Structures are given as C-alpha cells and as structure tokens.
C-alpha cells in the first residue's frame, strides 16, 4: 500500500503514455455499412384505391383460365381470341395450349407463324406473371423463335425457367429471367407422340410495382 501511495514523476507518466497501445479504429457492423452504402429510398406513400384495384385484378387474372379469359378480353384481345390456356405439368414445367381454331390458322389450313410467335410471348409472360404475382410488372425484352416445321394441329408450349424464380423474387428487386420454350404439335390420336414444330427463347424483365412508384415520386420532386 505504501508503494501505491508514493508520488510518480512526470517522466514516468510520459513514458507510460508512449507505451500504451493505441485504440483500434471503429469498424462499422455489416448492417451499418449496408445502411450507409444504400440510404433509404423515397417512401412511395400509402397505397391508393387504384393500386388496390390493380393488385386485385392482377391476382384475379392468374387465378384460373376463366378469369384469365375475361381479363384478356379487356386488356389483351389477342390472347382471348387465340384461346390460349395455361396448365401445370409439374412444379418445374408449365405448358400452354393453343387451340387449332380459325383465328390462328392461315390460308392453307396450318397454324399461322404469327400466331405461334405472338403466343410464345403470351405463354411465357403468363408463366412468369403467375410465378411472381400481381405486385410485379413483366415485360418481354428479347424473343428468339426458330421455326422447324408446319403445325397442322393444336400447339403446346412447354416452358422451363433457366433461373430459380423463387430466389429472384425473394431478392425483392428487379431482375431478368430467361425461359426455354418447346413448341409442339399435339398428337391427333391417344398415345401419339407430339411433334416439335418450333423452339423459342424468351427473356423477361420483372420489376416491382413499388419501384415504379419510387421513380415517379423522385421525378415529381
């Protein structure tokens, strides 16, 4: 105790301050760093009655083929008059059925090339829109169709996605998704194998509707 009570000279204090370790610099946490790198965006504000109606109609259009036909008659007449319908084969594969009706045929009683091409975009868009939901907009960016042979019967579009849609939607941002479509002529008799009449690669750009509102809000300021 006597040693502790002894006075210490100024030279000893200066020497101890030199030998003391310098404090380590503060490193921000990952959440703080992310917040600094990505500041909060402009609040899009509360949802209006138009937003609610639009979301309701979007969900209704992919509920079943009946409501899809009704919505197509109002906003996409080509899909309504062509009669295209969607069905699920397995969780990874979807198919769209295009009937062999007069609206889709050409003058020599084959499926018109324009009908096959245009409905490729519709089939792919229906698949992506049904997967992402009504809170997103889906726009076709690129479409590459290869005609292989004439189609003399109903056409079936078998679609598979190259990316995992659920993981992309979980990111809650805009993204591109590419679909591979096999276009087949449906067999006329039970057990008859479908014939491939075309191949298509379609790329769609998917954007959350909230992001559109944010951009519009920034422009209005």
C-alpha positions as YAML, in Angstrom:
chain: A
units: angstrom
residues:
- id: 1
  name: UNK
  ca: [0.00, 0.00, 0.00]
- id: 2
  name: UNK
  ca: [2.91, 2.33, 0.70]
- id: 3
  name: UNK
  ca: [4.29, 1.73, -2.79]
- id: 4
  name: UNK
  ca: [0.98, 2.70, -4.36]
- id: 5
  name: UNK
  ca: [0.80, 5.92, -2.33]
- id: 6
  name: UNK
  ca: [4.24, 7.06, -3.49]
- id: 7
  name: UNK
  ca: [4.24, 10.06, -5.90]
- id: 8
  name: UNK
  ca: [5.14, 9.38, -9.55]
- id: 9
  name: UNK
  ca: [7.35, 11.69, -11.53]
- id: 10
  name: UNK
  ca: [6.26, 13.34, -14.80]
- id: 11
  name: UNK
  ca: [8.92, 11.44, -16.82]
- id: 12
  name: UNK
  ca: [7.41, 8.12, -15.76]
- id: 13
  name: UNK
  ca: [3.91, 9.26, -16.75]
- id: 14
  name: UNK
  ca: [5.07, 10.36, -20.21]
- id: 15
  name: UNK
  ca: [6.87, 7.04, -20.73]
- id: 16
  name: UNK
  ca: [3.78, 5.06, -19.74]
- id: 17
  name: UNK
  ca: [1.62, 7.07, -22.20]
- id: 18
  name: UNK
  ca: [4.03, 6.25, -25.03]
- id: 19
  name: UNK
  ca: [3.97, 2.55, -24.29]
- id: 20
  name: UNK
  ca: [0.15, 2.38, -24.02]
- id: 21
  name: UNK
  ca: [-1.43, 0.68, -27.08]
- id: 22
  name: UNK
  ca: [-3.38, 2.91, -29.44]
- id: 23
  name: UNK
  ca: [-7.11, 2.14, -29.61]
- id: 24
  name: UNK
  ca: [-8.22, 0.14, -32.65]
- id: 25
  name: UNK
  ca: [-10.30, 2.06, -35.23]
- id: 26
  name: UNK
  ca: [-14.02, 1.50, -35.08]
- id: 27
  name: UNK
  ca: [-15.25, -0.86, -37.74]
- id: 28
  name: UNK
  ca: [-18.92, -0.47, -38.67]
- id: 29
  name: UNK
  ca: [-21.13, -3.51, -38.43]
- id: 30
  name: UNK
  ca: [-22.35, -5.11, -41.68]
- id: 31
  name: UNK
  ca: [-25.83, -3.66, -41.14]
- id: 32
  name: UNK
  ca: [-24.44, -0.17, -40.57]
- id: 33
  name: UNK
  ca: [-22.20, -0.45, -43.62]
- id: 34
  name: UNK
  ca: [-25.13, -1.59, -45.76]
- id: 35
  name: UNK
  ca: [-27.27, 1.27, -44.47]
- id: 36
  name: UNK
  ca: [-24.54, 3.76, -45.33]
- id: 37
  name: UNK
  ca: [-23.98, 2.30, -48.79]
- id: 38
  name: UNK
  ca: [-27.71, 2.12, -49.58]
- id: 39
  name: UNK
  ca: [-29.55, 5.03, -47.95]
- id: 40
  name: UNK
  ca: [-33.31, 4.60, -47.51]
- id: 41
  name: UNK
  ca: [-35.23, 5.28, -50.68]
- id: 42
  name: UNK
  ca: [-38.08, 7.67, -51.10]
- id: 43
  name: UNK
  ca: [-41.20, 6.40, -49.40]
- id: 44
  name: UNK
  ca: [-43.79, 5.58, -52.08]
- id: 45
  name: UNK
  ca: [-46.55, 6.53, -49.66]
- id: 46
  name: UNK
  ca: [-49.76, 4.70, -48.81]
- id: 47
  name: UNK
  ca: [-51.48, 2.55, -51.39]
- id: 48
  name: UNK
  ca: [-54.28, 4.31, -53.22]
- id: 49
  name: UNK
  ca: [-57.57, 2.76, -54.25]
- id: 50
  name: UNK
  ca: [-56.22, 2.42, -57.80]
- id: 51
  name: UNK
  ca: [-53.25, 0.39, -56.50]
- id: 52
  name: UNK
  ca: [-55.58, -1.90, -54.58]
- id: 53
  name: UNK
  ca: [-57.87, -2.44, -57.58]
- id: 54
  name: UNK
  ca: [-54.89, -3.09, -59.86]
- id: 55
  name: UNK
  ca: [-53.44, -5.66, -57.44]
- id: 56
  name: UNK
  ca: [-56.84, -7.38, -57.13]
- id: 57
  name: UNK
  ca: [-57.30, -7.62, -60.91]
- id: 58
  name: UNK
  ca: [-53.72, -8.88, -61.32]
- id: 59
  name: UNK
  ca: [-54.32, -11.70, -58.84]
- id: 60
  name: UNK
  ca: [-57.68, -12.45, -60.42]
- id: 61
  name: UNK
  ca: [-56.20, -12.77, -63.92]
- id: 62
  name: UNK
  ca: [-53.97, -15.70, -62.87]
- id: 63
  name: UNK
  ca: [-56.50, -17.47, -60.61]
- id: 64
  name: UNK
  ca: [-57.86, -19.75, -63.34]
- id: 65
  name: UNK
  ca: [-58.47, -19.90, -67.08]
- id: 66
  name: UNK
  ca: [-61.97, -18.41, -66.78]
- id: 67
  name: UNK
  ca: [-60.83, -15.16, -65.18]
- id: 68
  name: UNK
  ca: [-57.79, -15.12, -67.42]
- id: 69
  name: UNK
  ca: [-60.12, -15.14, -70.44]
- id: 70
  name: UNK
  ca: [-62.23, -12.31, -69.02]
- id: 71
  name: UNK
  ca: [-59.19, -10.13, -68.29]
- id: 72
  name: UNK
  ca: [-57.70, -10.98, -71.69]
- id: 73
  name: UNK
  ca: [-60.87, -9.83, -73.44]
- id: 74
  name: UNK
  ca: [-60.47, -6.40, -71.82]
- id: 75
  name: UNK
  ca: [-56.71, -5.85, -71.89]
- id: 76
  name: UNK
  ca: [-55.20, -8.46, -74.24]
- id: 77
  name: UNK
  ca: [-57.67, -9.35, -77.02]
- id: 78
  name: UNK
  ca: [-55.11, -11.45, -78.90]
- id: 79
  name: UNK
  ca: [-54.88, -13.92, -76.01]
- id: 80
  name: UNK
  ca: [-58.68, -14.04, -75.76]
- id: 81
  name: UNK
  ca: [-59.39, -14.72, -79.44]
- id: 82
  name: UNK
  ca: [-56.48, -17.16, -79.81]
- id: 83
  name: UNK
  ca: [-57.87, -19.21, -76.89]
- id: 84
  name: UNK
  ca: [-54.50, -19.93, -75.24]
- id: 85
  name: UNK
  ca: [-54.72, -21.63, -71.84]
- id: 86
  name: UNK
  ca: [-52.15, -22.47, -69.19]
- id: 87
  name: UNK
  ca: [-51.73, -25.70, -67.20]
- id: 88
  name: UNK
  ca: [-49.12, -27.07, -64.79]
- id: 89
  name: UNK
  ca: [-47.41, -30.34, -65.68]
- id: 90
  name: UNK
  ca: [-45.09, -30.45, -62.63]
- id: 91
  name: UNK
  ca: [-43.66, -27.83, -60.23]
- id: 92
  name: UNK
  ca: [-40.83, -27.08, -62.67]
- id: 93
  name: UNK
  ca: [-42.66, -27.38, -66.02]
- id: 94
  name: UNK
  ca: [-45.68, -25.48, -67.28]
- id: 95
  name: UNK
  ca: [-47.49, -25.81, -70.58]
- id: 96
  name: UNK
  ca: [-49.78, -23.56, -72.58]
- id: 97
  name: UNK
  ca: [-52.35, -24.95, -75.01]
- id: 98
  name: UNK
  ca: [-53.14, -23.07, -78.23]
- id: 99
  name: UNK
  ca: [-56.25, -24.48, -79.98]
- id: 100
  name: UNK
  ca: [-56.35, -25.03, -83.73]
- id: 101
  name: UNK
  ca: [-59.16, -22.55, -84.40]
- id: 102
  name: UNK
  ca: [-59.85, -20.35, -87.41]
- id: 103
  name: UNK
  ca: [-58.38, -17.28, -85.76]
- id: 104
  name: UNK
  ca: [-54.96, -18.99, -85.51]
- id: 105
  name: UNK
  ca: [-54.86, -20.65, -88.96]
- id: 106
  name: UNK
  ca: [-53.57, -19.34, -92.27]
- id: 107
  name: UNK
  ca: [-54.99, -19.81, -95.77]
- id: 108
  name: UNK
  ca: [-53.52, -23.33, -96.30]
- id: 109
  name: UNK
  ca: [-55.00, -24.68, -93.04]
- id: 110
  name: UNK
  ca: [-51.85, -24.67, -90.93]
- id: 111
  name: UNK
  ca: [-51.16, -22.80, -87.72]
- id: 112
  name: UNK
  ca: [-50.08, -19.30, -88.72]
- id: 113
  name: UNK
  ca: [-46.48, -18.43, -87.95]
- id: 114
  name: UNK
  ca: [-47.57, -15.12, -86.46]
- id: 115
  name: UNK
  ca: [-49.91, -16.94, -84.06]
- id: 116
  name: UNK
  ca: [-47.14, -19.30, -82.93]
- id: 117
  name: UNK
  ca: [-44.69, -16.43, -82.48]
- id: 118
  name: UNK
  ca: [-47.05, -13.99, -80.74]
- id: 119
  name: UNK
  ca: [-48.44, -16.61, -78.38]
- id: 120
  name: UNK
  ca: [-44.90, -17.59, -77.38]
- id: 121
  name: UNK
  ca: [-44.58, -14.21, -75.67]
- id: 122
  name: UNK
  ca: [-48.06, -14.55, -74.16]
- id: 123
  name: UNK
  ca: [-47.37, -18.07, -72.86]
- id: 124
  name: UNK
  ca: [-44.04, -17.05, -71.34]
- id: 125
  name: UNK
  ca: [-45.48, -13.90, -69.84]
- id: 126
  name: UNK
  ca: [-48.38, -15.84, -68.31]
- id: 127
  name: UNK
  ca: [-45.93, -18.26, -66.73]
- id: 128
  name: UNK
  ca: [-43.69, -15.55, -65.26]
- id: 129
  name: UNK
  ca: [-46.62, -13.40, -64.09]
- id: 130
  name: UNK
  ca: [-48.26, -16.36, -62.37]
- id: 131
  name: UNK
  ca: [-44.97, -17.12, -60.60]
- id: 132
  name: UNK
  ca: [-44.10, -13.61, -59.37]
- id: 133
  name: UNK
  ca: [-47.61, -12.40, -58.52]
- id: 134
  name: UNK
  ca: [-49.57, -9.22, -59.03]
- id: 135
  name: UNK
  ca: [-47.05, -6.93, -57.31]
- id: 136
  name: UNK
  ca: [-44.70, -7.04, -60.33]
- id: 137
  name: UNK
  ca: [-44.75, -5.90, -63.94]
- id: 138
  name: UNK
  ca: [-43.50, -8.31, -66.60]
- id: 139
  name: UNK
  ca: [-42.09, -7.03, -69.91]
- id: 140
  name: UNK
  ca: [-40.59, -9.11, -72.71]
- id: 141
  name: UNK
  ca: [-37.07, -7.88, -73.56]
- id: 142
  name: UNK
  ca: [-35.96, -10.48, -76.10]
- id: 143
  name: UNK
  ca: [-37.69, -13.20, -78.09]
- id: 144
  name: UNK
  ca: [-35.94, -15.65, -80.40]
- id: 145
  name: UNK
  ca: [-38.16, -18.11, -82.29]
- id: 146
  name: UNK
  ca: [-36.95, -20.86, -84.60]
- id: 147
  name: UNK
  ca: [-39.48, -22.43, -87.00]
- id: 148
  name: UNK
  ca: [-38.81, -26.13, -87.54]
- id: 149
  name: UNK
  ca: [-41.86, -27.43, -89.42]
- id: 150
  name: UNK
  ca: [-45.52, -26.51, -90.18]
- id: 151
  name: UNK
  ca: [-48.05, -27.08, -87.43]
- id: 152
  name: UNK
  ca: [-51.30, -28.73, -88.58]
- id: 153
  name: UNK
  ca: [-52.97, -29.10, -85.19]
- id: 154
  name: UNK
  ca: [-53.20, -27.62, -81.70]
- id: 155
  name: UNK
  ca: [-49.91, -26.29, -80.36]
- id: 156
  name: UNK
  ca: [-48.50, -26.95, -76.90]
- id: 157
  name: UNK
  ca: [-45.86, -24.68, -75.33]
- id: 158
  name: UNK
  ca: [-43.69, -26.42, -72.74]
- id: 159
  name: UNK
  ca: [-41.76, -23.90, -70.65]
- id: 160
  name: UNK
  ca: [-38.84, -24.17, -68.28]
- id: 161
  name: UNK
  ca: [-37.01, -21.38, -66.50]
- id: 162
  name: UNK
  ca: [-33.22, -21.20, -66.53]
- id: 163
  name: UNK
  ca: [-33.16, -19.36, -63.21]
- id: 164
  name: UNK
  ca: [-34.84, -20.02, -59.88]
- id: 165
  name: UNK
  ca: [-37.81, -17.64, -59.83]
- id: 166
  name: UNK
  ca: [-38.43, -18.01, -56.08]
- id: 167
  name: UNK
  ca: [-34.90, -16.92, -55.24]
- id: 168
  name: UNK
  ca: [-35.13, -13.95, -57.60]
- id: 169
  name: UNK
  ca: [-38.46, -12.85, -56.11]
- id: 170
  name: UNK
  ca: [-37.03, -13.22, -52.59]
- id: 171
  name: UNK
  ca: [-34.46, -10.56, -53.51]
- id: 172
  name: UNK
  ca: [-37.35, -8.04, -53.79]
- id: 173
  name: UNK
  ca: [-35.72, -6.21, -56.68]
- id: 174
  name: UNK
  ca: [-35.94, -6.08, -60.44]
- id: 175
  name: UNK
  ca: [-34.41, -8.92, -62.41]
- id: 176
  name: UNK
  ca: [-34.28, -10.67, -65.78]
- id: 177
  name: UNK
  ca: [-35.45, -14.22, -66.31]
- id: 178
  name: UNK
  ca: [-34.97, -16.43, -69.38]
- id: 179
  name: UNK
  ca: [-37.38, -19.15, -70.46]
- id: 180
  name: UNK
  ca: [-36.84, -22.04, -72.88]
- id: 181
  name: UNK
  ca: [-40.00, -22.95, -74.77]
- id: 182
  name: UNK
  ca: [-40.55, -26.08, -76.84]
- id: 183
  name: UNK
  ca: [-43.44, -25.63, -79.27]
- id: 184
  name: UNK
  ca: [-45.10, -28.95, -80.11]
- id: 185
  name: UNK
  ca: [-47.94, -30.06, -82.35]
- id: 186
  name: UNK
  ca: [-50.31, -32.10, -80.24]
- id: 187
  name: UNK
  ca: [-50.90, -35.66, -81.39]
- id: 188
  name: UNK
  ca: [-54.23, -36.39, -83.07]
- id: 189
  name: UNK
  ca: [-54.75, -39.83, -81.51]
- id: 190
  name: UNK
  ca: [-54.27, -41.02, -77.91]
- id: 191
  name: UNK
  ca: [-50.72, -42.22, -77.41]
- id: 192
  name: UNK
  ca: [-49.42, -40.41, -80.47]
- id: 193
  name: UNK
  ca: [-46.20, -38.55, -79.83]
- id: 194
  name: UNK
  ca: [-46.21, -34.76, -80.08]
- id: 195
  name: UNK
  ca: [-44.12, -33.28, -82.90]
- id: 196
  name: UNK
  ca: [-41.80, -30.38, -82.27]
- id: 197
  name: UNK
  ca: [-42.61, -27.51, -84.61]
- id: 198
  name: UNK
  ca: [-40.54, -24.73, -83.07]
- id: 199
  name: UNK
  ca: [-38.16, -23.62, -80.36]
- id: 200
  name: UNK
  ca: [-38.19, -20.32, -78.55]
- id: 201
  name: UNK
  ca: [-36.02, -18.45, -76.05]
- id: 202
  name: UNK
  ca: [-37.68, -15.53, -74.25]
- id: 203
  name: UNK
  ca: [-36.17, -13.07, -71.77]
- id: 204
  name: UNK
  ca: [-38.47, -11.09, -69.49]
- id: 205
  name: UNK
  ca: [-37.70, -8.12, -67.27]
- id: 206
  name: UNK
  ca: [-39.55, -8.17, -63.96]
- id: 207
  name: UNK
  ca: [-39.91, -5.01, -61.86]
- id: 208
  name: UNK
  ca: [-41.74, -4.47, -58.55]
- id: 209
  name: UNK
  ca: [-44.60, -2.01, -58.90]
- id: 210
  name: UNK
  ca: [-43.34, -0.22, -55.80]
- id: 211
  name: UNK
  ca: [-40.16, 0.62, -57.67]
- id: 212
  name: UNK
  ca: [-42.19, 2.29, -60.44]
- id: 213
  name: UNK
  ca: [-43.87, 4.44, -57.79]
- id: 214
  name: UNK
  ca: [-40.49, 5.37, -56.30]
- id: 215
  name: UNK
  ca: [-39.19, 6.50, -59.68]
- id: 216
  name: UNK
  ca: [-42.32, 8.53, -60.32]
- id: 217
  name: UNK
  ca: [-42.03, 10.14, -56.87]
- id: 218
  name: UNK
  ca: [-38.38, 11.11, -57.48]
- id: 219
  name: UNK
  ca: [-39.29, 12.70, -60.82]
- id: 220
  name: UNK
  ca: [-42.13, 14.68, -59.29]
- id: 221
  name: UNK
  ca: [-39.89, 16.24, -56.64]
...
